[in-house]
Amino acid sequence: MMTRGTAALAIGGLLEQMEDVRESKIPVLGDIPVIGQLFRSTDRTQMQREIIIFIAPHILSDSGRFEGRLLLQRYEEELRRTEEPADEQG
């Protein structure tokens, strides 16, 4: 993948789905056949999560230190200079 400057890339697609079922009832009354349903309740909860990873590229100097936008500007200027002669020859 390629980006311009320090634009961040987003990588996603890791999904997790969960379902939670909880039953609550009044003791004894919830266990009675037929009418026990009046004294019970069931709650269902569904959750979905997605993991997204953001990557922001940075250009390092030869010494391995990050010199911020100044180094990026130098790199872009050098790239433009190397592309100019190819455009003039075309």
C-alpha positions, -999 to 999 in steps of 0.1 A, spaced: 0 0 0 11 36 -6 0 68 10 9 104 6 31 120 33 21 109 68 -15 99 59 -27 71 81 -38 37 67 -67 19 84 -67 -19 84 -99 -35 97 -119 -67 94 -113 -85 127 -148 -90 140 -160 -105 172 -197 -113 179 -210 -122 213 -245 -132 225 -254 -131 262 -286 -149 274 -298 -143 310 -328 -159 326 -343 -146 358 -372 -160 377 -390 -160 410 -379 -191 430 -405 -219 430 -431 -199 411 -409 -198 380 -406 -236 380 -444 -243 379 -454 -258 345 -476 -236 323 -480 -206 347 -443 -205 355 -437 -184 324 -455 -155 340 -428 -154 367 -398 -158 344 -380 -135 320 -352 -140 294 -329 -112 282 -308 -116 251 -280 -92 243 -259 -92 212 -227 -74 209 -203 -69 179 -168 -55 180 -144 -46 152 -107 -42 156 -92 -15 134 -54 -9 132 -41 25 121 -7 28 106 10 62 102 43 61 82 72 83 93 105 87 75 136 83 96 170 99 90 200 78 83 208 78 120 174 63 127 159 94 144 125 109 135 131 145 124 94 153 117 80 171 88 113 187 78 127 154 67 94 145 49 96 178 30 132 171 20 122 137 7 92 151 -13 115 178 -28 141 152 -38 113 129 -53 100 159 -74 135 166 -87 141 130 -98 107 130 -115 112 163 -134 138 151 -159 117 121 -168 87 144 -175 108 167 -198 121 137 -218 86 122 -224 
